[in-house]
Amino acid sequence: MALDRLLNIARKEFSDHITSRRFVIILVLFLVISAIGMHTGIGYYNDMLESYNQQLQYMQELEVDSPYVNWMPEKPSIMLIFNSMMSYMTTLGGILAIAIGFDLVSKEKETRSLKTLLSHPLYRDEIINGKALGGVGALGFAMVLALAISLAMLLLFSIVPTLEEFAAILIFGAVSLGFLLAYFSIALMMSTVARESGNALIYTLVIFFAVSSLLPLLGTVAADVLVGDPPEPPEVGLIPTIVGRSVSATAGGGYFVSSASQSVVQVGSEDQVWREYEEELRNYIDKRMLISDLTTLISPQMNYYTIAMAVTNPQITATIDALYNSGMAPEETPGLAEALGRVWMNIAALIVFPSVFFAVTYVKFMRMDIR
């Protein structure tokens, strides 16, 4: 495989994408709706900032001996603005990725230009890798435009990100591009497998619906079937075991004294019963979480939501993780590196998912009968 021939093919595919009417229409729609989402997020951020300033002013007016005098409200981050972009990214972004990849190979087979292309001094791996690189470049171009518009809107509203927030914005863009590559890899594989572009588009949309909507639902159903119903909580108080004719009084610690025989019967501690219930409930939750995590790792959409939330709102990610593990909310907001460390499995899954489909595409194209 020669690098110059590979880059020539990638350059040609990239040029075809960004000049095609289909790509331009979807891209413009994607950018417009993303800008609307940014405008909504900026309004929400300004409301949060105003609330923060009011709380700060209230804290400054407190008396010295007030118990809340040392408490300081947390300043909202501008990354909250990008929360509004996530929902648009998973819909229009996925459609844009599918539109780029569903006919990359099938169109060549339908027009019989693939055989002509291979008659030139080109290898198959150069063709398929060049087409993939051209599609990735087009998606990267769309993502760069979206981030550029977002930063321009921030500056237009006099919102200047810090260095750490700027790094978080770049990471958000990289994660969003990884999500787009997941569906682009599916479309490219189906374009290689199917003989016609129409069938490739249908197969891709079916998989898109399955991994984005059906998998989370199936995960919930599987958890209900495999784990069953949650354990029932114990009743308030304990029912005494009566020995003899009657029970006259109770003593502390779970002991009951019978007036008939004056014998003491220990029926157990209420705390012990609740501890056993809490242990059963934790085991039940752990099993459900395991099944839910497995289905989440298969879905690019769920992985994207998890990672993007860790980047844009690390406090929520840290709170959910802390409440699940220790039962206590964190005292401080974690940094960007710590927040990403909590979702490393989702990051790995978002990388592995398109890699698998690209590998299948490569093997299928190399073995494809072109006659």
N, C-alpha and C positions, 0 to 999 in steps of 0.2 A: 504494500500500500504506500503510495507516494503522497507526501503531505501537500504538495502543490496542486495535484489533481483533486485531492479531497477538499481543499479550500476553495477551488474553483467551483466545484459542484455545490458546496455549501453557500457560496456567494450568489450563485445563480438561483438557488432555491429561496434564499433570503430575499432577493430582489423580486422574485415572482410573488412571494407572500405579501410584502408590504405594498405592492402595486396592484394587487388584486382587489376587485370591488367588494368581494365577500369579506375579506379581512378588514378593509377600511371601514365598512359599515358597522361590523361588530365592534371594532376597536373604538370608533367614535361613540357608539352607544355605551360601551364599557367605561370610557373616560368621563362621559357626561354624568352617568349615574354615580360613578365614584366621586366626582366633584360634588354632587348633591349630598352624598353620604358624608363627605368631609365637612360640608357646610353645616349639616345637622350635628356632627360631632363637635364642631367649633362652638356652636350655640350651647351645647351641653357642657362643654369645658368652661365657657364663660360663666354659666350659672354656678358650676362647682367652685370656680375661683371667687365669685362674689360671696358665696356662702363661707368660703374659707376666710376671706377678709373680715366678714362680720364676726365670725368666731374669734379671730385674732384680736379684733377690737374689744370684744367682750372679755377676753382673758386679760387684756391690759387694764381693764377697769375693775378687776377683782381686788378685794382687800388682801392685805399681806398675809393674814392668818387664814385665808380661805383654803380648804383642802384641794381645790382645783387650780391653785395659783401656778403650780409647776407643770400643769398639763398643757401641751401645745397641740393644736390641730395639725393634721398632715396636709401639706400643700398638694393639690391635684397635679398629676403629670399630664403633659400634652399627648402622651401616648393613648390616653382615653379617647382622643379624637378618632384614632384609627380603628376603634372597635366597630364603628359604623361601616367601615369598608369590608369587613370580613364576610358579611352576608352577601354583598354584591360580588365579591371575589369568587365565592363558591358557586354562584349561578352563572353570571355572564363570563367570568374568567374561565370556568369549565367549558362553556359553549365555545369560547374563542379558541381554546386549546384543541377541542374536538374538530372545529372547522378547519384548523390548520393541518391536522394529521390524517383525517379519514380517507383522503383520496391521493395521498402522496405516491403510493405505489400502484393502487388499483387503477388510477387514471392512466398511468403509463401502460398498464396491461390492456386496458380497454382500447386505447388508441394504437396499440402495438408499437409504441415508440421505445419501449424498454429493450426490445430486441435490437432495434437500430442503435440505441445508446450503447449496448454491450458490444456492438460491432466495432466501436472505437477502442483505442488502447486504454481501456478502463477495466479495473477489477470490480467484482461485485461488492466487496467490502467498502471500496471507495464510494460506490454509489449509495449504498444504504446508510453509511456513516455520514456522507455529505448531506443527504436528505434530512437525517436526524439533526445534524448541526444547524442546518438552515432553519428548520422549524424551531429549535431551541433559541436561535438568534432572534427570530421574529417575536417569540414570546418574551424574551428578554427586552427587546425594543419596546413592546407594549408595557411591560412592567416599569421600565425606566421613565416612560412618558407619564404613567400614573403617579409615580413618586415625585416627579418634577412638578406636576400640577399640584400635588398635595403640599409640597414645600412652598410653592408660590402662593397658595392660598393662606398658609400659615403666616408668611411674611406680610401678605396683604392685610391681614387682621392684626398685625403687630405682635405676632407670637413667634418668638425666637427660641428655637430648641437649644438646649445645652449640648455639650459634646457627647455625654452619655445618651441623651435622648436622640441625637442624630445617629449614633451607632445603633440604637434600638430601631430606628426607622429603617436603616439599611438592612438590619436583620429581618425585620418584618417583610421587607421587599424580597429578600432571599427566600424566606419561608413561603411567601405567596408564589414565587416563581417555582419552587419545588412542588407546590400543590398543582400548578398548571402543568408541569412536566409529567405528573402522574397520569392525568387524563390524556395528554398528548401521546404518551407511550402506549396507552390502550388503543387510541385511534390509529396510531402507526402500525401496531401489530395487526389490528383488524383489517387495515388497508392492505397488508401483506398477505393475510390469510384468505380474505374474500376475493372473488373474481371480479366483482362489480362494486363501484363506489357506493351505490345505494344500499347494498347489503352490508357493506362495511360501516356505513353510518348507522344503520339499524342496530347492528350488533354492538357498536360502541355506545349508543344511547341506552341499550338494555343493561350493559355493564355499569354505565354511569348511574342509572337509577338503582341498580342492585347495591353497589358499594356505598352510595350516598344516603339512600333512604331505607333500603330493605335490610341491610346488615345490622344497623342499630336495633331495628324492630325484632329481627331474628335473635339477636343477642338477649333481649328481654324475655322473649318466649322460651329460649333455651334455658335461661336462668330459672324461670318458673318451673319448667319441666324437671330439670336436673337437681335443683336445690330444694324445691318444694315450698311449702308455706313457712312463714317465720314462726319461731317458737312463741307459745302463748305466755304472756307475763303471769307471774303468780298473783293470787288474790291478796288483797290487803289484809294483813293479819294471818294468823295460823289457826287452823281448826284443831282443837285439842283432842287427844285420844283419851276417851273416858274409861277409867278402870274402876269398877265397883258401881255404885248406884248414882252417884252425883259428884259434881265438882263444885267445891264451895268457893275457892278463891284461886287466884293465880299469883305466882311470884315472878320476879324478873328473870331474864335469861332463858325463857322458854320452858319453865318448869310449872307443872300443875299439881296441886295437892288435893287428894281425895279425902273427904270427910268420913267416908265409910271405912276405909282401911288404913287411912293415914299414910298410904304409899305414895311415893313421888315418881311420876312418869315423865321422862324427858322426850319431847316430841320434835326437837331440833330448833335451830336458831333461824330467825327470820332473815338475818343478814346472810347466812349461808345459802338460803334458798335464792335470794336475789343475786348473789354472786354466781351461782350456777346458771341462773337465767341470763345474766349478762355475758357469761362465757359462751353459752349456746348462741346468743344473739350475735356476738362478735364472730364466731365461726360461720354463722349463716351469712353475715355481711361479707366476710372474707371470700367465701365461695362465690357469691354473686359478683363481687368486684373482680374476681379472677376471670369469670366468664365475660363480664363486660369489658375488661381490659383486652382480652383476646380478640373480641369482635371489633373493638376500637382500633387496634393495631392494624387490622386488615383494611379499614376504611380510610382513604386519604382525607376525606372531608373531616372526620372526627379527629384525626391526627393534626390536621391544619388548625382546627378550632382550639385544640389543647395547646399547641405550641404558640399560636398567635395570641391567645389569652395570657400565656406566661410572659410574652414580650410586652403586650400593651397594658396588662393589669396584673403584675406579679403578686400584688397583695392578695387577690382572690385565690390564685393558685397556691400560695403559701398557706392561706387560711384553711382551704379545703384539705390540703395535705396534712397540716398540723392537727386539725380536728379529727381526721381519720386515724392518725397514728398516736397522738398524745392526748387528744381531747381538749387541748387548750389552743387558743388563737395566738399567733406570733405577736411579739411586742413591737417589732420593727419590720418595715418593708424590706424584703430581700433585694439584693442587687440583681442586675441583669444576668450575670454569670450564674448566680445561685438559682435564679428562676429557671434558666435553661437547663441546669443540672437536674432539676426535678422532673423534666419531661424528656430526658435523653432517649428513652425507649421510643417515644413518639417521633423524635427526630430521626432515629435510626430506621424506623419503619417507613417514614416518608422518603428516605433515600433508597431503601431496598425495594419498595414497591415499583417505581418506574424502572429501576435497574433490571428487575426480573422480566418485565415486559419488553424492554429493549433487547435483552439477551435472547428471548424467544423470537423476536422480530429478526434479529441478526441471523440466527440459525435457520429460520424458515426461509429467509431471502437467499441465503447461500445455497440452500438445497432446492430451491424452487425451479421447476421445469419451465423454461421460457422458450416456447416453440409456437 
